[in-house]
Amino acid sequence: MITGNLGTALRELREASGRQANTVARGAAMSASKLSKIERGHLAPSPLDVERILSALQVSEEVKTRFTQAARAAMTEVTAWRLHRRLSLLFFRRFPTCGWRS
């Protein structure tokens, strides 16, 4: 499993490959701006984004699998937090006198 920031790990792979960001972005069918945001951690990449970037870098299937699993795990965590936040907001709208808000 990939530890730390997925975007940073993707940037390190790109730099190790010696490819320019514009070239990789073009090969991944995304803008250079989007790739930059992913690499800097300003945008969470989807598993499809990760797969496209790694295909443009021509890495092994093993590396693709590891990075894609990390992207899926990250997206699952983000989705869980969004769901938690939405349910909390709904709860406090329905029961405004409950909890810390009273």
VENBEL-V923442 format. One record per pair of residues at least 12 apart in sequence whose ideal C-beta (glycine too) atoms are under 10 Angstrom apart, sorted by sequence separation. I is the first residue (numbers start at 0). J is the second residue. If there is no record, write none. Layout:
I:J, I:J
//
This chain:
19:31, 20:32, 37:49, 53:65, 10:23, 21:34, 24:37, 50:63, 53:66, 9:23, 20:34, 21:35, 34:48, 38:52, 49:63, 50:64, 52:66, 53:67, 20:35, 23:38, 29:44, 33:48, 37:52, 50:66, 27:44, 34:51, 49:66, 50:67, 53:70, 20:38, 34:52, 49:67, 52:70, 28:47, 29:48, 33:52, 48:67, 49:68, 27:47, 28:48, 46:66, 47:67, 49:69, 50:70, 13:34, 27:48, 34:55, 46:67, 49:70, 27:49, 29:51, 44:66, 45:67, 46:68, 48:70, 49:71, 27:50, 28:51, 29:52, 44:67, 46:69, 47:70, 10:34, 14:38, 27:51, 28:52, 46:70, 49:73, 9:34, 10:35, 13:38, 26:51, 27:52, 44:69, 45:70, 46:71, 49:74, 12:38, 26:52, 27:53, 28:54, 29:55, 44:70, 45:71, 46:72, 10:37, 11:38, 24:51, 27:54, 28:55, 43:70, 46:73, 6:34, 9:37, 10:38, 23:51, 24:52, 26:54, 27:55, 45:73, 46:74, 6:35, 9:38, 10:39, 23:52, 26:55, 27:56, 44:73, 45:74, 6:36, 7:37, 8:38, 10:40, 23:53, 25:55, 26:56, 43:73, 44:74, 6:37, 7:38, 23:54, 24:55, 26:57, 43:74, 5:37, 6:38, 7:39, 23:55, 5:38, 6:39, 7:40, 22:55, 23:56, 43:76, 4:38, 6:40, 22:56, 43:77, 4:39, 5:40, 6:41, 9:44, 4:40, 6:42, 3:40, 6:43, 18:55, 5:43, 6:44, 18:56, 5:44, 9:48, 13:52, 16:55, 18:57, 9:49, 12:52, 13:53, 16:56, 8:49, 12:53, 15:56, 16:57, 10:52, 13:55, 16:58, 5:48, 6:49, 9:52, 13:56, 15:58, 5:49, 9:53, 12:56, 6:52, 12:58, 9:56, 1:49, 12:62, 12:66, 8:65, 9:66, 8:66, 9:69, 1:62, 5:66, 8:69, 9:70, 1:65, 5:69, 0:65, 1:66, 5:70, 0:66, 1:67, 3:69, 1:68, 2:69, 5:72, 0:68, 1:69, 5:73, 0:69, 1:70, 4:73, 1:72, 0:72, 1:73
//
